Every structure is written in structure tokens, then in C-alpha cells.
Amino acid sequence: MRIITINWSAINRFKKTWPCHNIHEDADLIVVAIKANGDLVDYEICDDEDNIIVENEDASAALLALFGAARVHAVNMTPESLFMDNWIYA
């Protein structure tokens, strides 16, 4: 299993490109757990004080697109990233 941490800057870039994102306005950090094949296992959305805003709900199409973009970015960063378990998308 791999963990992707999506930082505030990536969340805000995504919100600008996906107007109907439905991502909570206080979202500061999203932590996503995925299987090696890319299947979603779990996720949490936190505010800037690390309080959980959303936990383990059905992910919207926008969130799934954000998770996919984060995974693609992480895999394309370096070939070594394929062997890492923790990725950061900033």
C-alpha cells in the first residue's frame, strides 16, 4: 500500500481547474491510501490544524481525479518513486 500526501498548494491548484470540485473550503491536507495498482483504499481531508474534516466517505469524481493526478505526478517524479511507499504532491 502507498500513502500520498496532497498539500494545500496542490489542492488549491486543482480547485481552480475543477470548478465543481466540492472539496471542503478548509481543506489544507489530504492523505490518501492506495494499493500498488492504484485502487483507492482510504482517505482523510484535514484542515490547517490537522483536524479531520472528511474521513472515509465515498469519493467524488473530483476527488478521484485529484488522487489520480497525485499518483501520476508521484510516479513520474523519478523512477525510484515506484519503490517508495510515501509520496508527497505539493
N, C-alpha and C positions, 0 to 999 in steps of 0.2 A: 504494500500500500504506500502511496505517496501523499504528502501533505503540501498543498500550495497555499501560501500566504499572499493575499492580494491587498496591497497597501492603498491608502487613501488616494494617492495620485492616479493610480490605475483605475480605481473606482470612479473618480470624477471624470477622467478622460472618456471612460465608457459611457457614463451618463450623458455626456454631450453628444455622443454619436447614436445613442439609442433613446429617443425622447420618451417613450412609454416604458421605461425600464422598471418601474415600481420598486426600485431599491430604496429602502428607508433613507430619509434625508440625513439622519445622524450616522449613517454607516461610515465607519472610519477604517475598518479592517474586516476582511472576510477570510476565514480559514476553511479550506476545502480538503476533504479526504477523498482520493480517487484510487481505483485499482490500477495496476500497471497497464491494463488495456484501455483505460480512460473512463470506465464506468464510475459514476458518482456513488460514493458510499455515504457521506455525511457532510454537512457544512454548518458554520456558525457565522453570524454577522454581529460585529461588536461596534460600540461607539468609542469615542476617544478616551473614555475612562475604563475601557475593557469590560464594560457591562454587555452581556449578551442581549441583542435586540431580537434576533430571529435564530431559532435553533431547530434544525431537522424538520422543516416544512417541505411540502412539495415545491421544487424549484421551478420558477417561471422560465419561459423561453429566454428572456433577457439574461437571467442568472446563468442558465446553461450556456448561453453564448459567451458570457464573461468567463466562465470556468474553462470553456474550450479555448478561448483566446489566451488565457493564462497558461494553460497546458502547452499549447503550441509555442508560445514565447519561451517557456522554460526548456522545452526540448530543443529548440533552435539556438539557444544561447551558446552552448558548447556541446560537443559530443559526450563529454564526461557527465553532463547533466542527466543522461539516460540512466546512470548508475546511482544518482542521488535520490534520497527519499524526501528531502525537504526543499521546495522551490519557493522563490520569492518573486512576485510580479509587482513591480513598482511603477 
